[in-house]
Amino acid sequence: MTTVNLPRGRKLHLDTPIIMGILNVTPDSFSDGGNYYQTDSAVMQAETLLNDGATILDIGGESTRPGAPDVTLEEELNRVIPTIKAIRAHADKELSNCVISIDTSKSEVMRQALLEGADIINDVRALQEPDTLTVAAQFTDIAICLMHMQGQPRTMQANPQYDDLFADINDFFQQRIDACKSAGIKQQQLILDPGFGFGKSLAHNYQLLARFDEFNRFNLPVLAGLSRKSMIGNLLNRTTDERLAGSLAGALIAAQRGAKIIRVHDVKETADVLAVWQACEQGISNER
Ligand code: 7PJ
């Protein structure tokens, strides 16, 4: 469980939590304002995220922010494929060899991204869209993040309701794990994510955070993504660019409750927080 194999013989070491840095290549991304639409600036941003301490770059061309417009296949490809190509072709080896995750729900975006060297599929729709299971099964040693969402991005925050929040999410995970296995994907390739903010009320989100460790029952790595989300903003009454401290608190709590991958915008600050926590853990074990 602590190591996940990736293409080209590489591995993700998850003994301690690692950081997935968000690289949005969208003109309407709510927190970056679409600053990285151009490939050049996306590559520069990729370099910064890695230097700041990210292990994975999560490249996304579709905004799944509540109410965001749908993106056509062509548009999404035009955003993410040139970015992946430019990173893989870069002279800086640390950059060209980095672990790339493709944040998409479309099978053709997955296919082209994986052909260009993406290592991880990060799908907020958990491989439920047409042909996605088939495409994912065709690539050896990729990792796949299956995220839970209730409803669809456009309407999911209208009135989310659950009979039993944890049972519903765990049932969903089991069903998607089974679907992946039936398609020929190995269980060890999978990462789970309860999906903060995706069809969840403020109360639901904090229940998830409080009992995040319950998702460890599958013996698969669990990812936490709450960076700058409304669960921080609505709790604190903060605009998107005032959510750093709240996001850091959330990241630390998730990590302490077993999250192995922390998906964030603010990589440098999150790396500092995790390093202080890890030093403390070391201090505790050195005392024994
Ligand atoms: C998540 C994501 C998340 C995973 C987004 C945002 C919205 N992928 N993609 N988990 N959120 N796996 O970053 O605010 O929570 S897009």
Residues whose N, C-alpha, C, O or C-beta is under 5 A from the ligand:
A	BS01	7PJ	T64 N122 C145 M147 D193 G195 F196 G225 S227
